[in-house]
Amino acid sequence: MSNNPPRIRMTGLQRRSQLIDVGRGLFAARGLDGTTIEEIAACAGVSKPVIYEHFGSKEGLYTQVVDHEFRLLLDAINAALTEEAKPRVLVERAALALLTYIEDRTEGFRILMRDAPPSQPEGAFSTLLSHVTARVEHILSDEFSRRGLSGEDGAMYAQMLVGMVAMTGQWWQDSRQPDKHTVAAHLVNLAWNGLTGLKRDPELMSEG
């Protein structure tokens, strides 16, 4: 008598979702090249042809994992930047959106930082930052014009601001100290007040 548990039958969508979840964990730990189709199949409890049927190849599965995580993070940041609020609060919310994604979906973030999928040869995270920078540029250009500054400088400052938040997020991925709200407050403290105007104990305006 077999001791193996009965295999649970799944719909096509359920199986596809399961394979994406399994792939996410393996790709996050080992990368695209370090993961084999045999490992994915074994972890999912399926045969290799099932994976080929749904995704065509290991690279096809990897692309689907990256695209899913890319969309989740971009949507979260876009939502933070779309709400009506002062530019400083929008930056706070965008920084928190990134840190929250890193906190909740660490595997997804590790994948976005790793091998570029065929659909985004320049790199998924670089592509995402380009999208976000364009949004931030628009916000900063309006703010600069309102203050009598050169609106064209918004593009340069958007690169600086998004780059600072992104690099801090990569560092926080491993440290997780201090908590994300404190990190976001310090990010905006530097961005808005500059080194000569730093406050000792910054707070988020959006959570006051």
Secondary structure, DSSP 8 states (H G I E B T S, - for coil): ---S-------HHHHHHHHHHHHHHHHHHHTTTT--HHHHHHHHTS-HHHHHHHHSSHHHHHHHHHHHHHHHHHHHHHHHHHSS--HHHHHHHHHHHHHHHHHH-HHHHHHHTS---TT-TT-HHHHHHHHHHHHHHHHHHHHHHHTTS-TTHHHHHHHHHHHHHHHHHHHHHHH--S-HHHHHHHHHHHHHH-GGG--SS---GGG-
